[in-house]
Amino acid sequence: MTESRKKITATSFLLMAFTAVFAFNNIINATASIGLSAVFTFLFATVFYFIPFALMIGEFSSANLESESGVYSWIRTSLGEKWAFLGSWSYFFVNLVYFTALLPQILIYASYTFVGRNGFGANATVSMSLLSIFLFWLATFVSIKRVTWISKVTDVSGVARLLMGIGFIVFALAVVFMLGKPTAQEFTGETLAPSMNWNYFATLAWILQAVGGAEAIGVYVKDIHGGNKTFIRTIIIAAFSIGIMYALGSVAVGLIMPAEALQDNYSDALFEAFAILGSHFGIGDGINRFVGLIMMLSAIGSLVIWTAAPVKILFSEIPEGIFGKWVAKTNNEGNPTNALTLQAIIVTILLLIPALGIGTVNSLLKTLINMTAATSLIPVLFLLIAYIVFRAKKEHLPRSFKVGKQKTGIVMGIMLLTFFLFAFFVSTFPSPAALMAYLQTGVVAEGSMNPLFSLIYNVLGIIIFLGFAGICYRRYEKKERKKGEENGSS
């Protein structure tokens, strides 16, 4: 069966990696948070995370050539059924949080598309959350009805978004080096160097999320022409290319956009950057409508696809009986309708809670982006632990590709795990200084999020969702044990 699979070329795989990983708004968000130090940080994350992690996934995939389930089968290989379930559940959980950051962005993209500006005021957090909730319920309805044409919209707009990012970099460089305009920000050792404060380390999670996606493209190790050698060579080229693109994008933003216009501007910075770029070439306000349209179509496509896909994958992978018949019930199209409805209820709660505790739209977006990035590290933590155990205890398993010798693989896994645990901790917890200042004074800066609220929201959310999954699996184990005892006695 494996022999008859259609093979993809190295060039197709390279383009696949770009479309899966590169997103220009990641550059905007990172530079809005940490400025020009994003240049170095993107390169650092590429070399010390993206490349080694992609190779690890390639090894996992080569040891599970007959499996199509990805993350579940990889974790099960070394940690067993229970941890594979928790790892898959964590991907589902990350997706729930991802929606909370995506939905408000879709509204902003739509506003720029249809009216040419951001129609939401700085304090429109509640109205934006309510509209986001309505949009998600609409997407849930569409997903249940199984609208397949939306994937074509995603493919076209995804490529357009990639070309838009490349175009921005090229034309921003042309502004300085061809038109001779002065740079908007100073490029010095001081501005490029990381600040090494809590905000910088918290933003590391955003950077890691931006260069993530290896778990999605690593499964193609068995489908690429030329086998493992071509895969390794192509994934390294892809990783370096994407890292350089992100770094150049951060440079391009700094060339044309002043730091004060960029800092903590998560709602409008993307459009302001393109407006500034367009003004250098005599392009008017229409550029923002064009950018808004591309981003809106791409985001809507992602919303509809990711509303249904992770739910279907989760219930197709995990053993029957963990969540009960009501949750797992499917319709004629094979969509778990009750699970999709339950998902919509959870996303509604996740959107409402921060909206009631945050002052401005930018604070809301920063909180949601940060939580999305922090939770996105959880499945990777499962995979890294699984990889370390895999190399330590399952070295005898046959696979066509290994990342170095056994000790090399274990050391690399431990180093990445330590790095990720640090990034996860810092991005999950608010700044200790801000938390202590609030506890002492009880005062929150205008427009900022209450640090104690942030701590409770982030930590409690993770505990509740992972704890719920653990309880469900424990009940499942007891049922299976009881069945075994009854069968044994009979």
Disulfide bonds with the S-S distance in Angstrom:
none
